[in-house]
Amino acid sequence: MNRILTSAAVAATLAAALLAPAPDAAASAADPLATPARASALASRAMMLSVTQAGKRLVAVGERGIVLYSDDQGAHWQQAAVPVAVTLTTVFFADARHGYAAGHDGVVLSTADAGASWSKRLDGNALNAMLLADAEQALSKAKAEADRAPDNAAARTALQRADNRLQDVQAGTKFGPSRPWLGLWFRNANEGYVVGAYGQALATRDGGAHWTSVADRIDNPDGLHFNAINHLGGDALAIAGEGGKVYRSNDGGAHWQTLDTGYQGQLYGVTGLPGDGMLAFGFGGHLLRSDDGGQHWQPVTSPTGRALIAAAWTRSGALLLATRDGGILRSTDQGRSFTIAAKGEGRELAGAALVNDGGFMALAGRRGVVLLAVANAEAK
């Protein structure tokens, strides 16, 4: 079972854009994909959207390409060297030194020194070119299939979908490198996935040197957003998305099932439960639980109406959920029921992670990263 899950929710990303100070004229004129993140003495107070642990180090990412790291449990933060100045929405470490961050304008970054410095592995310009080539190839293949079997309804449907997909990609490229990434997961330093808005999903097997679109493996004809991806255990992965959808793979991402939770809103994360269970969470405090791999779902009564943005398991086996306003929910019965462990204090959170051997919850949001002692939260 995954022990740490961070989430870069669409709502949080939009909030970050609204809360960020207006850039100056010089910054506006520069291409943020070719402009390094500006060093600032106030970086630790910037809007941060995701936080995780790299060994004993904390690493957080946020607005204008700012990446922070701390080696003293968040008491002091240093700003990393980052080659872009776009908002970063999500960060994930495969081990103590190798990590990835992704965000707006199709950017994916990598680090091999525990987050002190970063390199660009992909941006929206390269992504647009790749998606356009893939869509054209898919349309050509669909036309050939339809020509061979003109009376085949499935072939005609596939052709229509391929044509719609190409039109969508062509329309998207007119807006430039604008597609944001929202979730990351890596099996090791080289193999992993990045997912995001409009049903984007890519895989790499060589540390980001090359990428392959895997969106066609997932039944998502409407291009619904993929908000987060998480490891459930073994070879099982899950994506939480728009429209109350959860997408599950039992073979490491080779094949995917689209699961309908019965909820129609945004899901910002999904975590594994003992056995074949899953818990999905999202907008308005919605909680949905499945005991059979996602075939059937039951709503769980939530003690909050705030968006739920991240989940983590403590060493004692308690499940903690972070709320959009800085609160913590706690379950001791594997997600069947929740109580309020800590009330929200209006922190405007976007991401959270359990850190320091489960002793603290790191909360990333409007004014940087704060740490909340889990023991204190559980006692409240």
N, C-alpha and C positions, 0 to 999 in steps of 0.2 A: 504494500500500500504506500502511496506517495505520502511523505511526511510534511512537505511544504508546498503550498500552492499560492502563486501570486496571480493577480488578475488586473488587466488593463481594460476596464469597461469603456464602452463607447460613450456613455454619459459622462464618465470622468474625463475622458479625452476632450470632449466638447467643453466641459467646464474649465479645463485647463486653458483652452484657447481663449475663453472669455475672461478668465481671471488674469492672464498674463499681461504685464504692462506693454503698452504700445512700443514697438521698436523705433529707434531713431532713424533719421533719413538715410544715413550711411548703411545701416544694417538692412534697410528696406531695399536699397539698390543692389546689394550683393546677392549672389546666388547662394542660398543656405546650404545647398548640396556641395558647394565648393569652398565654403567659408568655415574655418574651425570655430568651435564654440568659444565664445569670449571668456577669458579668465576674469573672475570677479570675486572680490572679498565678500560679497553678499550671496554667493552661490548656494551656501547652505540654507538660505531662506527662500530659495526658488520653489516653484511648484514642482513637486516630484510625483511621478505617476506609478512607479513600480520600485520595489525593493526586494532584495534577496540576500542570501549569505553565500560567500565564496570562502570555504574553509572557515576561519574565525573572523574574516573580514565582512563587513556590510557594504553592499554596493547598491546605489539607488540611481535611477535615471529620470529625466523630466524635461521641462521646457527648454527650448533653444539649444538643444544638444548637451545640456548640463548632465554630467555624470559625477557623482560623489562617492567617496569610499571612506570608511572609518575602521581603524584597528583598535579602538578603545570603547567598544559598545555604544557608539554614537555620541560620545562626549565631544569629540572633535571630528571634523570632516575635511577632507582634501578634495580638490577638484581634479578630475582626470583630464588627460589630453584627448580631445575628440575632434575628428576631422570635419564634422558637419555641425550646422547650427539649427537643425530642425528638431521639433518636439519628439522625444523618445518615450514610448508608451509601455514597453515591456522589457524585462531583463531576465536571463536564465543562465545558470552556471552548470556545466556538465561535471566539473570537478573544481578543486580549489583554485585553479589558475585559468582554466579555459571557459570563457563565457561569451554570450551573445546578447545584443540589445537591438531592438527594432522600433520603428515608429513611423512618423509621417513621411510623405514623399517617397514611399517605398524603400526606406533606408533599412539596411541590416548591417550591424557592426559586429566585430569580434575582438576579443582580447585574449592574450596568452600570458598576461602578467597580473592576474587577479584584479583586473579592472583599472589599473593605473594608466594605461594607454590603450587606444582603440584604433582599429583599421576598418575602412569601409569595404564590405563584401558585396553589396548590392545597393542600387538606388532606383528610383522610379523611372528614369530614362531607360536604363537597361531592362527593367521590368516591362515597360510598355512594349519595347521591341520584341521581347521574348513572348509576351502574351499575344501580340499581333501575329507573329509567325506561327504560334501554336493554333490560334483560331483559324487562320487561313488553311493550315494543313488539315485540321479537323473538318472544315467545310468541304475541302476537296475530297476527303475520304468519304464523307457522308453522301456527296453527290454521286460518287462512283457506286456506292452501295445502292442508292435509290435508282440509278440507271439500270443496274443489274436486276433489280426486283421492283419494277414500277408499281406493282399492285400490293406491295408489302406495306401495311399501315405503319409498322414499327420503323421501317426505313424512312418513310415520309416524315414521321414525327422526329426522328433523329436528324434529318436534314433541316427541318424547321428550327430545331434547337441550335444546331450548328450555325445556321444563318443568323439567328438572333444573337448568339454569342459573339460572332464576328462584329455585328453592328454595335453591340455594347462595348466591345474593346475599342473599336474605331472611335466611338463617341468619347470614351474615357481618355484616349490619347490626346484629344483636342484640348483637354484641360491640363496637359503636361503631367509631371510626375506627382500626382496628387493622391494616390491610393495609400491609406495608412495600414500598417500592421498593428495587430492587437494582442497576439499571443505567440509564445515560443516554447518549444520543448526539444531537448537534445538527448539522445541515448548515450552519447559519448562526445568527445571533443570534435568529431567529424560528422556524425550522422544526426540529422534532426529535421524539424519542421518549423515553418513560420506560417501563421494564418492571420486573416484580417478582414477588412471591410469588403463588401460585395462578393463574398464567397471565394476570396483568394486563398490559395494554399500552395506552398512550395516545399520541396524537399531537397536536401543536399546530402551527399555522401563523402564530400571532401573538404569539410570545413568552410563551405561557402564559396569556394572557387568556382563551382558550377551549381546551377539550380535547375530543378525540373518542376513544372507545374503538375500538381496532383489533384487539382480541383475536379477533374473529370472522373475521379474515383468516387466522388461524393455526390449523391443525388440531391442537388440543390438548384433546381432549374430557375428559381427566382433570384438567385444571387444574394441570398440572405447573409448578413454579416456573421463571421466567425469571431467571437469575442475572446475566447481563451482555449488553449489546448493543455491537456494534463495526462499524466501517466497514471493509470488505475492500478497497475500491478501486472507482473508477467509480461505478456505481449499486448496487453489491452491498453488502448488510448481512447480518449474522449475529447470532443470539441463541444463547447457550449456556445449557443448562438442566438440569433434573432428569431422571433416567431416561436419561442418556446421549444426550439429544436435542440436535440442532443445527437451528435454523430459519434458512433462507436466503432472502433476497429479492434478485432481480437487477434490480429496477426501483424502487429507493429506498423500498421498504416497501409498495407497492401490493398486491403478491401475495407469498405466502410458501410455501416448500416445507418439510415436516417431514422431517428426515434422521435416520436411525437409525445411530449409530456402531458399534453392536454392544456397547457398554458400557452397564451398567444403573445406574451411580451418578451422582453430581453432577458436572457440568461447570461450571467457574467462569469460563471464558473461551474465546474463539476468535479467532485472528488469521489474516490472509491470508498466503499464500505466493505467490511468483512464478507467473505464469500464472493458472490457475484453482484453485490449491491452497488448503488450509486446514489449520490445526493447532488441535485442541481439547485442552484440558487441564483437570484437576480433582482430585478427591479421591484421596488415596493415591498421588499422583504419576502418575496415569494420563495418557497421551499418545496421541492418535489423529490420524492424518494422512490427508488425501485429496488426490489430484492431479487430480480430475475434478469439482470443484465440490460434493463431498459425496455423490456417488452411490455411491462405494465408499470404505471406510476400512480402514486398516491400523494395528494398535497399534505404537507406537514404544517400544523398550526404555528405561525410565527409570532413572537412577542414584539415585533417591530414592523413598522411600515416603511422603514428606510431601506434603500438598496443595499444588498449584500454583495460585497466586492471580492472577498478572499476567504479561504478556509485553511485551517492547519490543525494537525493532531498533536496533542501534548504527549509527553512520555507516559503519563498515567492512562492514556487512552481516551481522554476527553477531546471532543471536536469543538474547535473555536471558529466562529465566523465573525469577520469584521464588517461593520456597517459603514455606509457612506459618510456618516457624521461622526465617526470615531468611536462608536460603541462596539462592544464585544458580546456575542451570544455564545452560550456554552451548552453542549449536550453530553451526557454521560451514558446514553443508551443508543449509541450508534446512529444518531440523527433522527430518532423517532420523536423526540421532543427537545425543546430548547428553552433556556431561561436567560435573562439578561445578566451577564457577568459584570459588565461595566457600561454605564450610560454614556451616550454620545455627548461630546462637548463641543460640537460644531467645528471639528478640525478640517472638514472638507477633504476627506480621504479619497485616494484613488487606488491605492494598493497596500498590501500588508503581507507580512511573513513572520512565522515563528522562528526565532533565532536564539543563539547562545544556549544550545542544548535544551531548548524549550522553556527557558526561564523568562523570556521577554517576547512581546509582539512588537515588531517594528512597523510603524504606521507612516506611510508616505502620503503627503498631501500638500495643501496650499502653502504651508510655511516650512517645507523641508520634511525631515524625518524625525519622529519622536519615538521613544521606546516606552512601552507600558509593561510593567511587571505582571506576568501571567498569574502568579500566586496572588497578587493583590486583586487582580480582576476576578479571579475565581472566588475570592472571599466575599466580594461585594454582592 
